[in-house]
Amino acid sequence: MSSRKNGPIYTGVTSQLLHRVYQHRNGLTEGFTRRYNCRRLVWFELHELIAAAIQREKRLKKYPRQWKVNLIETENPDWEDLWDRIARA
């Protein structure tokens, strides 16, 4: 989640992507995303097992910011909001 291109980046894990993104987009949860207005889903990964997703999240949080920016821009160079893509699926 982010507020804009090259803005703050929130990394999280959930078993209910649509529900969690909805919460962040509408400011329904306390914390980082609300404080920094991170309302745009700019990147996501799907995993078969929640344990694998949690392990990946922990690794991502340790990576330098530029690595995360590069990861986002590989799939989404304009940091477009991907909400419509997942909401329609």
C-alpha positions in Angstrom: 0.0 0.0 0.0 1.2 3.5 -0.7 -0.2 7.1 -1.0 1.5 7.9 -4.3 4.5 7.1 -6.5 7.6 6.9 -4.4 5.5 7.7 -1.3 5.5 5.7 1.9 5.3 1.9 1.5 3.3 -0.3 3.8 4.0 -4.1 3.7 1.6 -6.5 5.3 0.2 -10.0 5.1 -3.4 -11.2 5.1 -5.5 -14.2 4.3 -8.3 -11.9 3.0 -6.8 -9.4 0.5 -10.0 -7.8 -0.6 -11.2 -7.2 2.9 -7.9 -5.9 4.2 -7.3 -3.5 1.2 -10.9 -2.2 1.7 -10.0 -1.4 5.3 -6.8 0.4 4.4 -8.5 2.3 1.5 -11.2 3.6 3.8 -9.0 4.4 6.8 -10.8 1.8 9.0 -7.6 0.6 10.8 -5.3 2.5 13.1 -1.7 2.7 12.3 0.8 3.3 9.5 -1.6 3.2 6.5 -4.0 5.7 8.0 -1.3 8.0 9.4 0.5 8.2 6.0 -2.7 8.0 3.9 -1.6 4.7 2.2 -4.8 4.0 0.3 -3.5 2.6 -3.0 -2.7 -1.0 -3.5 0.4 -0.8 -5.7 1.8 -4.4 -5.4 0.8 -7.8 -4.1 1.8 -11.4 -4.2 -0.4 -14.4 -3.7 0.8 -17.5 -1.8 -0.8 -20.9 -1.4 0.1 -21.2 2.3 -0.2 -18.4 4.9 3.1 -19.5 6.4 4.9 -18.8 3.2 3.2 -15.4 2.9 4.3 -14.5 6.5 7.9 -15.6 5.8 8.0 -13.5 2.6 6.6 -10.5 4.5 9.3 -10.8 7.1 12.0 -10.9 4.4 10.5 -7.9 2.5 10.4 -5.8 5.6 14.2 -6.3 6.0 15.0 -5.2 2.4 16.1 -1.7 1.7 13.5 0.8 0.4 15.0 1.0 -3.1 14.7 -2.8 -3.5 11.0 -2.5 -2.6 10.6 0.4 -5.1 12.2 -1.7 -7.8 9.9 -4.7 -7.0 6.9 -2.4 -7.3 8.1 -0.8 -10.5 8.8 -4.1 -12.2 5.1 -4.9 -12.3 3.6 -1.4 -11.8 5.9 1.3 -13.0 3.4 4.1 -12.5 2.3 2.9 -9.1 -1.3 2.6 -10.3 -3.9 1.5 -7.8 -4.5 -2.2 -8.3 -7.8 -2.2 -6.4 -10.0 -2.5 -9.5 -7.9 -5.5 -10.7 -8.5 -7.5 -7.6 -12.0 -6.3 -6.9 -13.2 -7.5 -10.3 -11.5 -10.9 -10.1 
